[in-house]
Amino acid sequence: MTLPSVLLCSGVLICALFSSTTCEEQRGPGDKLLVVTVATKETDGFRRFMRSAKHFNYTVQVLGRGQKWAGGDYLSAPGGGQKVRLLKAALEELKTKEDQVILFIDSYDVVFASGPKELLKKFQQAEHKVVFSSESLIWPDRHLEDKHPHVREGNRFLGSGGFIGYISNIKEMVSDWTGQDQDSDQLFFTRIYIDPAKRTSINISLDHKCRLFQNLHGALDEVVLKFEDGRVRARNVVYDTLPVVIHGNGPTKLQINYLGNYIPTSWTFESGCTVCHEDLRPLTDLKDSKHPVVVVGVFIQQPTPFVSVFFERLLKLQYPKNRMKILIYNQEPHHQRHVSSFLQDHGGLYQDVKIIGPEEETGGAAARNRALDVCRTDEDCDYFFSVDIEVVLKNENTLKILIEQNLPIVAPMITRVGRLWSNFWGALSGDGYYARAEDYVDIVQGRRAGVWNVPYLSSVYLLKADLLRSELKDDLFTSRLLDADMAFCHNFRSKGIFMYVTNLHSFGRILSTDNYQTSHLHNDLWQIFNNPLDWQERYIHENYTYIMKDKLIETPCPDVYWFPLFSDVACDHLVEEMENNGGWSGGGNVDKRIQGGYENVPTIDIHMNQINFEKEWQKFLLEFVAPITEKMYPGYYTKAQFDLAFVVRYKPDEQPSLRPHHDASTFTINLALNQVGLDYQGGGCKFLRYDCSIQAPRKGWALMHPGRLTHYHEGLPTTAGVRYIAVSFVDP
């Protein structure tokens, strides 16, 4: 098969391997330089390498494309001989001028930080015909340490991952190669270097101070990012040099991924993310029937608050539902009613629905493996979208945004309110657990926005299905040593597949499941401490935040203020919780629940402390009522303390009304929990001193009025149905 002499790939000039034709006529500024690399397959790392080469207009010749890699994995044992064989064969066929300079470099874990002009200048300043990268650690044969020339300053040992030299000298250097593909290229070149005669004949030196090459293994503490004039370099702080080629050799793949998020211009302070909008997969103009098919895996592994809200948000995702297949794994019996309700009401909207229920007794890792198999074996599946039940997806376009990024696996960044916790790690510790990356806080807090290559992600992500059918055929969540999520990410890293997290948009947050109790009917009511923002969104009236700005507070009677406070859901849940408790008082004067045991103006009610809700109610008053109080009663400041807070029930055949009285409070909150005309007839409150009545209280709206002296009032008769109000005597 005859290969063309020149390939133009993504704007990078790529000379075809083993071609007898040169690329000389089509070269850019570095016309004497040819970059040669070995890449048997096009990995994420290779694409990153080529992107940096394109940025600086390097000419690149790729060897070994489509061949099977037989050079070992470098981590378990030495290898790389296949690279030397391919280089030797290519040089024998490559017809170039004798002053041609060759840069032979790895590609999967390499990025360029500068261009050919600087590289050639530094090579010429080295005043040797071949210059290898250097390392502070000797590998793979420590017994050869004493044979290395001593240096006054800098790294002493050779690194084979990168070298530059004139073609005639490199040909001489590799001419004696007769080894096997799995033999060590580093050992081969090291033996040439430590042989004084060969070192002199070929004229070899090392880049001792990392002016051309920076190997990261053994030098992580020496390298920092240097931001300058719209570009980013890696600076070696020990030798104060700016290397041109950055190599994540050995066990430093995560570190080169971190640096590659910036170098050379992937993210800068001046321009932000410059690569985030490359190679996108736009969906805007697609008909619904042409959208990719997505298998959505929902995972419920523990009691979790606001599950019904999760399903409401899942329903609101802006994506054609007939292109979505839903798989729900639920191992928590408490949530079966939530799952059943969602599927009964909306399951028919989706292309397909599957459930793995508690009765199957399937473990979390096994369930996630099964979910991937559903997508893997479904020829129509284009993506797998995994989302844990504690994820709060506020952005209705999340799924579209992730698909359009067109990445192998990408997660929307979500955080926990008030904390630096997120669903990704920026770095790993030596034993594979969380470590704080230098840019982690800036990313989590949004000071740096982009699409970031990270070593770990969880909770919610989108995965391309073709990876499951090619490189990721195993049970990704199974490991004898690692938790399921860590095993999953480890499998991606070991395959060289980049994982990304994006914070280009605001996506949502993650709930706290700490101390979530399931002993109540509506357990989410108790989440005002653990998940205050979610509690507010669920239970506070949608117009509450406009009270001050838009002057929504009404004054139906003198010094009586009326404003929206509770959502319909909050009203319903509180009423249902009280009825479920059933501990209604008898409405008599004797009441052992209160201090002194006597109630002067009794009602049929249930106190908040009867359902263990008094702390939550006090928090609610402090957060949402106290600011209104301080606004409407200038100079008065409350800590929202109360002796009595209760829900009253009015029924025509039970207790229809309440006689005139003062309240034992500085001020009182009277919150309507259901709707006049729909749930009951009559009712209301009359302030006798002002001859002023409020006869059509609105559901979720609160009346706030002074309790003592001035606001003598009565409860007007309920003539039909059942009326509920929540009353708080604040600051008794």
Salt bridges, closest charged atoms under 4 A:
GLU24 OE1 - ARG27 NH1 2.59
GLU42 OE2 - ARG47 NH1 3.49
ASP44 OD1 - ARG47 NH2 2.55
ASP99 OD2 - LYS32 NZ 3.70
ASP106 OD1 - LYS83 NZ 2.67
ASP106 OD2 - HIS247 NE2 3.38
ASP109 OD1 - HIS247 NE2 3.16
ASP109 OD2 - LYS253 NZ 2.96
GLU118 OE2 - LYS122 NZ 2.78
GLU118 OE2 - ARG233 NH2 2.91
ASP141 OD1 - HIS143 ND1 3.04
GLU153 OE1 - LYS209 NZ 3.02
ASP181 OD1 - ARG85 NE 2.77
ASP185 OD2 - LYS83 NZ 3.24
GLU228 OE1 - LYS226 NZ 2.72
ASP240 OD1 - ARG235 NE 3.01
GLU312 OE2 - ARG538 NH1 3.25
ASP352 OD2 - LYS354 NZ 2.70
GLU360 OE1 - ARG370 NH1 3.07
ASP373 OD1 - ARG376 NH1 2.34
ASP378 OD2 - LYS325 NZ 2.48
ASP388 OD1 - ARG368 NH2 3.00
ASP442 OD1 - ARG447 NE 2.74
ASP442 OD2 - ARG448 NE 3.38
GLU471 OE1 - LYS41 NZ 3.55
ASP534 OD1 - ARG509 NH2 3.06
GLU537 OE1 - ARG313 NH2 2.98
GLU537 OE2 - LYS394 NZ 3.02
GLU537 OE1 - ARG509 NH2 2.79
GLU554 OE2 - ARG698 NH1 2.88
ASP572 OD1 - LYS699 NZ 2.77
GLU576 OE1 - HIS522 NE2 2.54
GLU577 OE2 - HIS520 ND1 3.91
GLU579 OE2 - ARG649 NH1 3.14
ASP591 OD2 - ARG593 NH2 2.76
ASP605 OD1 - ARG593 NH2 2.57
ASP605 OD1 - HIS607 NE2 3.74
GLU623 OE2 - LYS619 NZ 3.10
GLU654 OE2 - ARG649 NH2 2.78
ASP663 OD1 - HIS661 NE2 3.22
ASP663 OD2 - HIS713 NE2 3.30
ASP691 OD1 - LYS686 NZ 3.56
